[in-house]
Structures are given as C-alpha cells and as structure tokens.
Amino acid sequence: MVQTPSKTLTLAEFLQLPETKPASEYIDGQVIQKPMPQGKHSVIQGELVPAINGVVKSKRIARAFPELRCTFSGRSTVPDIAVFLWNRIPRDENGEVANTFSAAPDWTIEILSPDQSQTKVTKNILHCLRHGTQAGWLIDPDEQTVFVYRPKQEPEVLDEADEVVPVPSFASELQLTVKGLFAWLLE
C-alpha cells in the first residue's frame, strides 16, 4: 500500500483555522496542540502574570499576557506568558490593545505540563531568542527548577531555594526566588 504524504498547511492557512482549546501552535509546517494545563501549571501562571504586571504595568514599562498567540518568523506559538515592552504592544485604530501580535515577546515564559515535551518548549523559547526576545524562562513544577535562557548565553539552571530568578532589565524590580515561585503551589 502506498501512502501519500499529507499536505502541510502554510502559516496563512493555519491562521484561518478556528482556535482550539487548548491552543494549537504552528511550528515547522506542523500543527501541534498544547496539552491541557493542569493544577500546578495554572497556579504558577495565575500568580506570575499579576506579579509581573504589578511591577511593570502601572509604570507603562511592559505588560504580561497569559496565553497570547505570537506569530512571527514562520511560527505561531502561544507562550504561557508573553511579556511585551509597553511601546511594542500593538494597538488598533482606537488605541486599544490589538488582537494580533506579529512579533516575538520581549520575555517568554513557559510552564512545563506533565505531558509536555521539554524539547519542543525549549525550541520555542530559542526561536523567540533568535528573533529579539531578551529572556526566556522554562519553569518545571515537578522538578521545582527554573531554566533561564538569554540570547547567545549558556542557560542557567536554578533549583536552590534562595536563588533569585534573573529577569530582564526592564522588570528588575521583580525579586522572585525559586522558593517563592514554587511556594505558590502550597497556598
């Protein structure tokens, strides 16, 4: 039996598809649905967005967005948290936040779910870094570890309770230790 290869979608075709829950991403011509977030993922995401916004939003420095589709350089991904500098947030004709973000975030944060491939998530972070992102975090709740990625630097692995997790310079007022981040799981 001869199998014919399935037609891969273009990015434009993918963007015309209806949104899925959980979100699907377009990576290297393939459509990959993200796993459904579970408890630990949801707690960390739910606490981290307001923690970041509490430091940067009121001063109009930046803004953290949960589950925001970012489409750039041939990919369309949905980081768990995408942080954009204030002057890079796209606006519509009314000055409101636009629906479409066609650029890499300034800071991308992924929270690993139990059924998620660390390799695929890391590739998304590295793609962002190659296209202007200042920092990427990969948070692994099960290992209570944070991987910090910066352009053209070796990743940092933080798993000691008192270590302060490095943030981009625009969010320098955010002081979060490994212990503090994972303590949200006990609340």
Solvent accessible surface area in square Angstrom, and as a share of the most:
residue,aa,sasa,rsa
1,M,225,1.00
2,V,138,0.79
3,Q,153,0.68
4,T,118,0.69
5,P,127,0.80
6,S,100,0.64
7,K,151,0.64
8,T,78,0.45
9,L,53,0.26
10,T,72,0.42
11,L,42,0.21
12,A,69,0.53
13,E,66,0.30
14,F,12,0.05
15,L,77,0.38
16,Q,152,0.67
17,L,86,0.43
18,P,113,0.71
19,E,122,0.55
20,T,57,0.33
21,K,184,0.78
22,P,27,0.17
23,A,18,0.14
24,S,10,0.06
25,E,10,0.04
26,Y,15,0.06
27,I,18,0.09
28,D,109,0.57
29,G,18,0.17
30,Q,95,0.42
31,V,66,0.38
32,I,55,0.28
33,Q,94,0.42
34,K,18,0.08
35,P,39,0.25
36,M,121,0.54
37,P,45,0.28
38,Q,89,0.40
39,G,50,0.48
40,K,102,0.43
41,H,7,0.03
42,S,56,0.36
43,V,59,0.34
44,I,0,0.00
45,Q,20,0.09
46,G,48,0.46
47,E,66,0.29
48,L,0,0.00
49,V,20,0.12
50,P,76,0.48
51,A,29,0.22
52,I,0,0.00
53,N,25,0.13
54,G,60,0.58
55,V,27,0.15
56,V,0,0.00
57,K,75,0.32
58,S,97,0.62
59,K,109,0.46
60,R,164,0.60
61,I,60,0.30
62,A,0,0.00
63,R,69,0.25
64,A,3,0.02
65,F,24,0.10
66,P,71,0.45
67,E,74,0.33
68,L,26,0.13
69,R,45,0.17
70,C,0,0.00
71,T,18,0.11
72,F,18,0.08
73,S,64,0.41
74,G,44,0.42
75,R,20,0.07
76,S,0,0.00
77,T,5,0.03
78,V,5,0.03
79,P,2,0.01
80,D,2,0.01
81,I,0,0.00
82,A,0,0.00
83,V,0,0.00
84,F,1,0.00
85,L,41,0.20
86,W,52,0.18
87,N,135,0.69
88,R,91,0.33
89,I,8,0.04
90,P,41,0.26
91,R,97,0.36
92,D,51,0.26
93,E,162,0.73
94,N,111,0.57
95,G,44,0.42
96,E,107,0.48
97,V,49,0.28
98,A,20,0.16
99,N,150,0.77
100,T,92,0.54
101,F,4,0.02
102,S,78,0.50
103,A,33,0.26
104,A,5,0.04
105,P,0,0.00
106,D,6,0.03
107,W,0,0.00
108,T,2,0.01
109,I,0,0.00
110,E,6,0.03
111,I,0,0.00
112,L,22,0.11
113,S,6,0.04
114,P,85,0.54
115,D,116,0.60
116,Q,31,0.14
117,S,45,0.29
118,Q,70,0.31
119,T,85,0.50
120,K,101,0.43
121,V,5,0.03
122,T,27,0.15
123,K,108,0.46
124,N,11,0.05
125,I,0,0.00
126,L,67,0.33
127,H,13,0.06
128,C,4,0.02
129,L,17,0.08
130,R,159,0.58
131,H,78,0.35
132,G,59,0.57
133,T,1,0.01
134,Q,65,0.29
135,A,3,0.02
136,G,0,0.00
137,W,0,0.00
138,L,0,0.00
139,I,0,0.00
140,D,14,0.07
141,P,6,0.04
142,D,95,0.49
143,E,121,0.54
144,Q,86,0.38
145,T,10,0.06
146,V,0,0.00
147,F,42,0.17
148,V,2,0.01
149,Y,17,0.07
150,R,64,0.23
151,P,55,0.34
152,K,210,0.89
153,Q,107,0.48
154,E,151,0.68
155,P,61,0.38
156,E,63,0.28
157,V,83,0.47
158,L,10,0.05
159,D,78,0.41
160,E,111,0.50
161,A,50,0.39
162,D,121,0.62
163,E,57,0.25
164,V,74,0.43
165,V,1,0.01
166,P,30,0.19
167,V,28,0.16
168,P,8,0.05
169,S,96,0.62
170,F,31,0.13
171,A,1,0.00
172,S,68,0.44
173,E,108,0.48
174,L,13,0.07
175,Q,129,0.57
176,L,18,0.09
177,T,45,0.26
178,V,6,0.03
179,K,130,0.55
180,G,26,0.25
181,L,0,0.00
182,F,7,0.03
183,A,36,0.28
184,W,35,0.12
185,L,44,0.22
186,L,160,0.79
187,E,157,0.70
